[in-house]
Amino acid sequence: MKLQTLAYPEKGAKKPVFHLIKKTENYKVFSISFEEGAFLKNHRAPVPATLTCLKGKVAYITEKGKKILLKNEQVDISPSEIHAVKALESSTCLLILDFHNL
């Protein structure tokens, strides 16, 4: 399988850019590219998910606090958890949505 060229935000963009990498019956995989300071506002994941920081530094923010993700660090996301993501520097993350057990 050949990956398509990933999409990157324009310099100074305040919103991340999502790119669907793969979709199957059981999961979806996205790349999310952020410019420093870009913010993904509070939301819930539709299914269990995993967010992995591939490059850069992001803050995963919930009611319980903030977790800083550096390169190759990840966080599991529950569908019931309201969360936001802020890029502390130019970053690329991998988001896996798991539809398997629905």
TAVEN-V252852 format. One line per field, one symbol per residue. burial: 1 if it has 9 or more other C-alpha atoms within 8 Angstrom, else 0. Layout:
BEGIN
burial: ???
END
This chain:
BEGIN
burial: 000000001000101111111010001111111111111100011011111111111111110000001111110011101111111111111111111000
END
